[in-house]
């Protein structure tokens, strides 16, 4: 089983979501404990070989995270709307 750590900014973003979406997002994050690379997740290799996974939540949000197998850790870096994520992709690309 993996631990899931959530960056403070991601936690703050999560707190401001509607209650139902918060629940769906928390369920998705909890599921990463059992499988940090679930169906639908995608590995992105960014400049300088920086590797992050991306998974969508309810067709509304995108979660960016890293997996550290040796530590059994999934670290949530960012949670944002899909629209915000598309802007990030352009910035990273």
Beta strands, then each sheet from edge to edge (+ up, - down):
strand 1: 3-6
strand 2: 42-46
strand 3: 50-57
strand 4: 61-68
strand 5: 73-81
sheet 1: 1+ 5+ 4- 3+ 2-
end
